[in-house]
Amino acid sequence: MTNSLLAPSTLPFDLPDYAHLTDADYREAIEQGMAEHLAELAAIASDDSPATVATVLEAWERSGALLTRAMNAFWVAKSADTNDERDAIEEEMSPRLAQHSDAILMDARLYGRLTALAARRDAGEVALDEQEEHLLSERLKDFERGGIALPEEQQARLRELNTELATLSTRFDQMLVAGRNAAAVHVTDEAELDGLDDGQRAAAHEAAQAAGRDGWLLTITNTTGQPVLGSLTHRPTRERVFRASAQRGLVSADGADAETDTREVLLTMARLRHERALLLGYPHHAAYAAEVGCAGSTEAVNEILGRLGPAAYGLVRARGEQLQAHLEQTEPGATLEPWDWAYVDGRLRREEAALDPGALRPYLEFDRVLTEGVFAAATALYGITFHPREDLVGYTDVARVHEVREEDGSHLGVVVIDPYTRPTKQGGAWMTSIVDQSHLLDDRPVVTNTCNFPPPAPGAPSLLSWDNVITLFHEFGHDLHGLLSDVRFPSRSGTSVPRDFVEFPSQVNEIWAYEPTLLARYAVHHETGEPMPAAWVEQLLGTSGKETYRYAELLAAMLLDQAWHQTPAAELPIDPADVEAFELAALERAGVRYAPVPPRYRSAYFHHIFGGGYSAAYYSYLWSEIMDADTVAWFGEQGGMNRQSGEHFRRTLLGPGGSVDAMESYRRFRGGDPDLAHLLRRIGAE
């Protein structure tokens, strides 16, 4: 059959024809796309006419259409439903794509066209509007950070570094998926599952059957802590689950899991990133990363982490003392361990008349949370509506396609929902773009929402934890950033903003999970139809700030990220066996080493910084939350969830995407810079 990726899609909304795409089609389209892209850019570079917006910026934005179409389609399918061939394509193409990027960013002719346009602007020969000015500035910055000013010999070394880092990142992620699947805990005695509800047991049984095993299989999620730890009453099982999670990426004494030991890979990446930073004139990789963020410098990052990290751990240690005392009532002589925290904390909360997380699950059925919660909030704020399109096929049989329409019924975009975990899916939750919104190309957005919720057993509903609910609202905040984009250039669309700004709209969207009018609609018992008890709702509304535990584990991971990327290469471990000692020493120096509350991610399975795009930038979740807390305060001042407030947020902040300076967008929305006091109050550190 003809490779449908080689031409613009003929399907509605430019959806890729996933039903007929083969893995060979992805490979062919990516290879041909790279060649076409370089040819198109070569035409721009060799143009000797006076540089204009049309001949430089617009021509550049129109280039690479095939490569963009192929890569967007491939990455969505690869991350959510991989196989051996897709892994092989990624392994082959990652270094080639790095080389492709280097070929562009080290092309002096292309850089010359940009500088020629800037010179004509400075001479008053060409007038640029705000979006054009910002795009030109960002393009020039890309070249400067990409080594355009380096001598040829150093450019050659930079190319080698970028190629090797791309290869290692791919290898790390592939080992991570394999390690996560291998870490699943096999249980043959049902008594060891005491505390899990029928749905959780059924899902574990299904997982075991899918793996060709008897009994039950407790699968491992991306983070250090695991959802089942809050429910399991059998302490040895809790310990097994925690250790299986926390020891991913490490090699056991018998060497049986050497193929998933990521430590040598991450050490090599840390050293190579440091070398690259020095080559480009930065003291370390963290400085290189911070330069293009809203924080602006590692000094600013260190200041906020140094202020909040110890404060959060002071609060969590105080809670730990309470949990230790409570644990000793039922386990005399026991020491509070990481596998105890969620369970003992939940038990103590029940005694304190606080919320029992497990009791919420029957009231949080996935489809109802999605339609009556997540979608309903977007309608109330932005007037947009969601319409299932069962005639359209997503990248898996489970993925659901929804058309999104404006308040007047006109087409806005498409969102593809893929909620459930599977062995072929990368861990965590994320949003991606299949089609970026652009007025220049007249493209409407197509975005995805991919999570790893426990799949329902046959004939049973999918019941969520409260954390799952927040994750769904969070990722949909990213979707809204893409769907409501209103920009001219595709490269500036939606979430194409600084790394420490991209999480801001998604964190803001979490607050609507606590909106009383929405809770009344989506928090309904899946069997009886009864609303969640009023007392529970009242308590839930009183806990809308994130838990101290969550802040502590996040801050520890952020500090760990900075330690890897601010430490000189000569001071990094050489022996992979020393990775754990490096971690512990870094946490100790930062004042956040506390055994019962480990980092949200340990180095050996820290996808964000060694496999994803958050190296030296995991702090961005906190930086974004400073703006989030300030924005939540603003919505409160405006009367909460209403169309007028939503429209202002949409037009001033979501719509501009990356077409203008991110902080300038924030100031236009808020009328000034964010106030840190709102975040300090939220976490109880003020």
N, C-alpha and C positions, 0 to 999 in steps of 0.2 A: 504494500500500500504506500501511497505518497506520504511523505513526512509532513504532517500538518503544521509543524512548528516553523517550517521554512518560509511560510507566508503568513500575513495577518490572519487571525482566527476568523472563521466564518460563522462561529457559534454566537448566540446572543451574548452581549456584554463583553465580547472578546475573550471568553473563557477558553483555556486550552482544551483541546479535544482529548481529555485524559482517557476516555473510554477506548481510544484507538492508538494512543501513543505507546511506543515500545521504548525500552531502555536504549536501544540502538539509535532511535530518533533523537533522544536527548544528546547523545554523544555527537552525532552528525551536526545537529543544529548549533551546538556550542562551538565546535571546531570551525564551521563555516561562518558563524557569527563573529568570532575573533578576527578572522581574515577580512571580512567585510568592514568591520569597525575600523581596523587599521587603514584600510584603503580609503574609507570616507574621511578619516582624520588627515590622511596624507594629502587629500585634495584641499582641505582647509589650510594645511601648513604651506602648501605650494602656491596658494592664491597670492598673486602679487598686487592685487587691487587694494585701495585704501581700506583699512580695517573698519568694519561697521558692526553694529549689533547683529544684522542679518547674516553677514558673511563669517562672523566669528561665533558669537554666542548662540544664535538660533541654529546655525548650521551644526554646531557642536552638539546641541541638545537633540537634534534630529538624527544624529549619527548613532550607530550601534543598536538599531531597533531589533534586529534579529538576535543579537547576543543578549539583550535585555529580556526579550520574550522567552528565549530558551532558558536562561539562567533562572528567571522568576518561576517558570513552570517546573524546572528541575529541583530547585532548592525546596520548594513546598513539598514535593513528593518525596524527596530524599530524606528530609528531616522528620517527616511524619510517617513514612511507610517505606523504610529502606529494604534493600536486599543485597546479595553479594555483588551483583552487577552495578547497582547504584553506588555501593561503597567503592567499587573499582573505578567508576567514572570520577567520583569525587577525588579519590587518591591520585588519579592521573591528571585531572584538570586543575586542582588547586595550585600546584606549582606553575602550571602553564598560565593560569589566570594572573598569578602574581607577576610573571614575566610580561604578560600582556599589559598590566598596569604600569610596570616599570618602563616598557617601551614607549608609553604615552608620556609619563611624567618626566622622562629624561630626553624628550625630543625638543631640542633647542628651537626648531622651527615653529612648533606649536606654541611654545612659550613666547616666542617672538611675536606671534600674532596677537596674543593676549597683551603683551607689553605695548605693542603698537596701538591697540585699541585704547589702552590706558593713557598713552601719550597724546592721542588725538582728543580724548576727553579733557585732559589737563590743558590742552591748547585751545579748548573751546570749539573744536571742529565737530565734535560729536556730543550730543546730550544724552545722558543715560537716566532712566527713571530709577526708582528705588530698588525694584527687583533686579534690574539689569546691573546696577551698581553692586549689589550684594553678590550676585552670581559671579561677576568679574573678580571681585575681591576674593571669593572663595576659590575660584579656579587658580588664581595666582598663588594663593596660600598652599594649595595642593602641590603645585610644582616646587615651591620653595621647601616644603616639608618632604617632598619626594626626591630631593637630591639634585635638582637641576643646577645648583651652583657648585657642586663638587667637581674636582678634576676627574678625568676619565678613569684613572686607576681606582679611585675611591668609589666612583659610580659602579664599576665592575664588581667591587666587593659588596656594595649595597644590593645589587641585583642578586648576588649569591645568597645574602642574608635573607632577603624577602622570599626567595624561592624555598630555602630550607625551612623558614618559619611557617610558610603556608603548608608545606608537607607535614611538618611536625604537628601542627594544629589539627589537621585532618586525622592523623594517626591517633592523637590523644582522644579525640571524640569517638572514633571507632572503638578504641579500647574501652572507653567509658561505657558505651552502650553494651558491649559484651560483658564487661564487669558487673554492670547493674543487673543484667539478666542472670548471670551466674551466681549472684549474691542472694537470690530469692531463697527464703527459708522453707525447707520442706518439713511438714508436720504430719505425723501418722497417727498420733493419739489426739482425738478430738478434745479431750479434757484440757489439753494445753492451749486450746483456743478460747477458754472460758473468758467471757467478757465481750466477745465479738457478737454482733447481732446476726440474725439469719441471713441478711443480705451480704454481709461481709464474709460469712462462712461460705455461702454459695459462690461468691466471686472467687474465693481462694480455692474452692473445689474445682471450679471451671479452669482456673489457671493451672492447677495440677494436671487436669485431664489434657489441656492443650499442650503441656510439656511432656505428655506420655508417662505421667507418674500417678501413683495412687495417693489417697489422702488429700492434703491441702498444701497450697504453695502461697506463702506470703511474699508478694513481690515487693521490690525495693524501689522507692521513688528517688528523685535526684538529690534531695537534701539529706543532711546528717540525721535529723530527727525523722521518724516515720509515723504516718497517721495512726497506725494500729497501736502505738505505744500508749496512747491515752485510754485504750479500752481493755487491753489484755491484763487479766488479773494474775496470770501465772508468771511469776517473776523470772524464772529461768527462760521462758519463751521471750519475754521482753528483752532480756540480755542477749539472747541469740540474735534477735532482729536488729538490735542496736549495733552489735559488733559486726554483723554482716554488712550493715550500712557503712559504719565508720572505718572499716578495714578494706573497703574497695580501693583498688589501685595499689595495694601493698602486696608483696609476695609472701606467701606463707613459708614456714620452715621447710616443708617438703617440696617447695617450688612448684606445686600443682597449678597455681594461678599466675605463673610468670608471664603468660601472654597478655594479661590485663594489668600488669604492674606499670603504672604510668610515670613513676618517679624519675627515671632517666630522661624521658621525653620532656617533662616539665623543667627539669634542671637545665637541659640544653636550651630550651626556649628562653628561660630567664637570662642565661648568659648571652645568647645571641641578641636578644632585645636590648640588653645593656650595651653591647658592642655597637649595634645600630644607632642607638641614641648618641653615643659618643661621636660616631662618625658624622652625624648630622648637627653636632654642636650643642647637645644637651647633656646635663650632668648624669641623667639616668632616664630610663624609659618612662617613669612616672611624670617627669617634667615634660617630656615629649607629648604624653597623653593629655596632661592638664592644660596645655597651651591653647587647645582648641575647644575647651569646655567653658562653661559659664563660671566655674570657680576661678579659672585663669592661671593658677599656680599651685604647686605642691604645698607651698607655705599655707595657702588658704585651706587646702584640703586637710593638712595636718592639724591646723588650728581647730577646725570644727570636730574632727575625729578625736583629737586629744581632749577636747572639752566634753564631748558626749559619751565617749567610750567608758571611761572610769565612772562617770555618773550613772550610766545604765547598769554597769556591773555592781555598783554599790547597792542599787535598788534590788537587783536580782539576788545578790547574796543575802540580803535581809529576808527575802521571800524563801530562799533556800533554807535558812535556819528554821522557819516555820514548817517547811516540808519535812525536814529532818526529824523534828520533834513528832510530827504526825506519823511518819513512817515507823518510828520506834514503837508506837502504840500497837502495831500489828506485826512488826518484824523486829523484835527486841535485838539490839546490838547491830542492826543493819546500818550501813552507811549510804546516804543518798547518792545514787549514781545517775548518769545521764539517762539510762533506760527507765528510771523511776519517775523522773520529773513530771512528765505529762500525766501519768496515771495518778500519782499522789496529789498533784495540784488539782486535778479534776475532782478527786475524792474530797479534798479539803474544801473546795469551792461548794460542793453539794452541802457539806455541813455548815458552811458559812451562808447558806441560802443563796449562793451565787449560781451561775448557770452551769448545768451539766452538759458539756459539749455533746456527749453521746445521745442525750435525750432530744437534741434538736434535729437529728437526722431524719426521722419520719416526717418532719414538717418541711423538708427541703428537697423536694423532688426536682430533678434536673430540668425537665421540660417546663415546669411551672416557674421555676426560678428564672429561666431564660426569657420566657415570653411575658410573664407578669411582673418580673423584676427588672432584668437587664434591658430588654427591649422597651418596656413601659417607661423606664426612666429616660431613655433617649427620646421617646416620643414627647414626654412631658417637657423636656428641656429644649429640644430642637425641632419638634414638629414632624420628625421623620417617622416612617412606618416600615414594617418588615413583613415580607410576603414570601412564604415558602414556594420554591420552584422545583417541584418534584420531577419536572421534565428535564432538569439539567443535572449533569453528572459531575461530582467532585473528584478529588484525586484518590479517594477510597470509597467503598460502598457505604461506610459509616458517615462520611462527610455530608453535611446538609447545606444546600444552597438557598440563600434568601436574597430576594431582590429588595433593595432599599429605595423608598420613594420619598420625595419632598412632601411638604404639607399640602401642596396643590395637586399632588398625584403624579408629578413628573418624575422621571427616573433620576436617581442620584448615584447609585452604585450597587455593589453586591458584596455580601459577606458569606463566607463559607465556614461553617461551624464543624469542628472535629473534636468531640469532647473526651473520648475514652482512651485509656492507656492500652498499649499492645507491645509485644516484644520488639516489633520493627520500628517503634517510635522513639525518637530522642526524648530524654527525660525533661521535666519542667513544663512550662506553658509559655506560649509566644504568639505574636501576631506577625504576619508577613503580608507583603503586597504582591499580587499577581499582575495587576495593572495599576500604574501610578496615575493619579489625576493630573491633567495638564490641559490648559487652555491652548497652548501652542499646538499640541497634537490632537486636540479635541478628544481626549481620553477621559472616561469616567472611571472611578476607582473600583478595583476588585481586591478585597482583603480577606485574610483568613483569621480564624480564632482557634488555636490548637491547645488543648489541655490534656492532662493525664489523670482524669477522674476514674475511679474504679468502674469498670463496665458492669451493667446490670446482669444478673443471671437470667436465663431464658424465662420470659413471662413475668419478670419482676421489674419494678421501677428502679431507676438509678437515684439513690439517696445520697445527698452531699453532706459533707461536714461544713461547719461555718467557714473554715479556712478555704474550702473549695468554692463557696459562694463568693468570698472576697476575691479569689483568684479569677473567677469568671467576670466579675465586674471590672477588675483591674485590666485584664487582657482586652475587654471590650472598650476600655478607655483608649487603648492603642488603636483599636479598630475605628473608633470615632475620629481620632486624629487623622487617619487615612481617608475615611469616608467624607469628612467635612472639609477636606483640603480644598483650597480655592486659590491656586497659584498658576502662573503662566508656564514655568519651566518644569519638566518632569523630574529633573534631578533635585529639585527643591520641594517636592511634594510631601505632604503629610508628616511622617516621622523622620524626615531627613533634617534633623536638628542636632545640636550638640548632644553627646552621649549623656551628660548630666542634666539635660532638659527633657530628653525623650520620655523618661519615666514620670514626669510631672503630670501630664493630663490623665495618664492611666491611674495614678494614685488619687487624683481628685475624684475620678469616677467611682472609687471604692465607697465614698461617703453615702452614695445613694442606696447602698445595700441596707443602710440603717434608717432610711426615710420611712416614717410610720405609715404613710398612706400606701407605700409599696409593700412593706412587710405584711400589711393586712391582706394584700392580694396574693403574694407568692408564698408566704410562710403558713401553709395549710397542710394538715395531716393527709397523707396520700391515700389512706384507707377510709377514714371517717369524714373527711372534708371539714373537720373542725379547725378553726384558726389556732395558731400557737397561743398558749395561755397568756393572758394579759400580764401576769407577773413576770413571765419569762421575757416578754417583749420589753417591759419596763427595764429589766436588768440588762438586756441586750443593748438598749439605747444608752444605758449608762456606761457601756464599755466600748464605745465606738472608737476610742483611741486604741492603737495597737498595744498588745501586751508587752510588759517590760521584758519578758523572756525573749520575745521576737526581736525587739530592739537590740538586746544584748547579743544574740547570736549573729544578727546582721552586722553589727558594729565590729565584732570579732573578725568576721570574714572580710570586711572592708579594710581593717588594719592589717590582716594577713596579706591581702592583695598589695597594699602599699609596701609592706616589708619585702616581698619578692621583687618589686619593681623600683624600689629606691636603694636597695643594697648593691654596692659595687660588685661586679662579677667575681673579683678576687676573694670576696668574703662570703660568696654563696657556697653551699655544700658541693663537694665533688662526688662523694659517695652517695648513691641514692638512699642508702640506709640512714643517712643523716637528715633526711627531709623532715622527719617527725621532730627531731631535736631542734631544727631551725624554727619550725612552727611554734613549738612551746616557748622557745626563747623570745620570739617576736611578740607573742601574746603576753608574756611576763613583762617585757619592757613597756608595753602599752598599758599595763594595768588591767588586762581583761582575761587573765588566765584563771579559770574557775572550772574545775572538772565537771560538775553537774550540768554546766551550760557550755558545750563546745561550740565552735564556729558553725554557722549554718552550712558551710561547705569547707571540708578540709582540702588541702592542696591537691591530693591525688585524685579527687573527683570534682575539682572546681572548674566546671565547664565554662562558666562566664569568662574566666581570665586566661585559660589555656586552650579552650576550644571555641569560645565565642568571641564577641567583639568588645569585651569589657576589661581588657588587660589594663591595669592601673586605673580603672574607671568604675570599679564596682561601688565606689563611694557615691556614684551618681544617684543611686536610689535614695540616699540620705539628702543629697543636695536638692534633688527634685522634691523631697518631702518638705523642705523648708518653704518652697513655693506652694506646695500642696496645702500645708497647714495655714499659710497666709490666705490662700484662695478659699479654703473652707470657711475661714472667718468672714471673708467677703460675702460668700453666698448666704451666710447667716445674717449678715447685715441687710441683705436684699430680700429676706423673707424665705430663704431656702429654695426649693425646687420649683421654678416657674419659668414660663416661656421667655419673659423679658430678660431675666438673668442669663438663661441659657443662650439666648441669641447674642447677647453681648460677649459671652465667653467664646461662642463659636466664631463671631466675626473678627474679634480682636486678637484671639490667641490660637484657636484650632485652625481656622481657615488659612492664615498666613504660612503655616508650616515652617519650612526652612528658607522661605523666600526673602526674609529680612532678618536682621540680628535678633536672636532669640530673646535676649533680655529687653530689647526695645519693644518686642511684642508684649512681654510681660508688663512693662511700664504703661503701655497703651491700655492694656486690660485693667490693671490695678490702680494706675495713677501714681506709681512709685515703686521702689524696690521692695522685695519681700521682707517682712519683719520676723526675725528669728524667734522672738518671744513666743509666738504662737506654737512653734514646734516644741520649745522647752516646756511649755505648759502641758502639751499633749503627752509627753513622756514622763512628766512628773519630775523633771530635772531643774525646775526653777523654784 
